[in-house]
Amino acid sequence: MTRGTAIITGASTGIGATYADRLAKRGYGLLLVARDRPRMETLAARLVRETGVGIQIVKADLTVTDQLLSVEMMLRSEPGIVMLVNNAGIGGGGPLQSADPTYLDQLIALNVRATTRLAAAAARRFGGEKQGTIINISSVTALFPERMDPVYPATKAYLLALSQSLAAQLAASDVRVQVVMPGATRTEIWERAGGSLDSLPSEIIMDVDDLVDAALAGLDLGEIVTIPSLPDHSDWQRYEDARAHLQPNLSRSNPAARYAVAGSPTNPAG
């Protein structure tokens, strides 16, 4: 008997494959989704030998509508699914003024459209069943987009906002929502995006095993936002407190006084 089935996207390598390893060892059955069937088959064979859990493999490109909808339907209807690890994504893109529009379309289709549809299907199912876990893999680049080429961190900021809103909507249920925000991690995403980890200081690069172990520890602690490399969680709480302080003044009937326009407190007559 397992703890139910976890569906993991981008499961052939890197973060997704490591989640598969850890969740199988926690007793979850697996439904692995990625484009690379041979790698998933190799991973599944090892995990079946080591853990005995049931594993299904689905070869799918989530940027292709029909294939995305097929996975979405499985998430809605396949018996026993209790967890979604929304991990599939690509990076790169380059400066917006010189970026390849076709590549940006693919990046947005995978990082935003696919993750949204799958999260929505999971929320609908898990909300109805009053149990389940949704894990969205974002990135710390969402917090400092000005240091990056624009589209990738924008997609990851979207996932952060989506996760925080979804967690609030499902707070009254037993459905868990966690967003994981890795820093630089030793995976193939860098080479696939045309970059290299060799250009980065070794002290800022985390091994993927450590990343996933920390992310699952954050899940066990009940965190909604998990930043595996952040030493002091109170730093994040101060960030959240600053957001809460801004909120009452972000939408008001009058312009701020410093703009001295008609209707502002210092210039009521215009």
Secondary structure, DSSP 4 states (H G I P E B T S, - for coil): --S-EEEEESTTSHHHHHHHHHHHHTT-EEEEEES-HHHHHHHHHHHHHHH---EEEEE--TTSHHHHHHHHHHHHHSTTEEEEEE---------GGG--HHHHHHHHIIIIIIHHHHHHHHHHHHHHHT-EEEEEE--GGGG-GGGS-SHHHHHHHHHHHHHHHHHHHTTTTTEEEEEE---SBSSTHHHHTT--GGGS-GGG-B-HHHHHHHHHHHHHTT-SEE-TT-S-HHHHHHHHHHHHHHGGGSS-SS--GGG--TTBTTBTT-
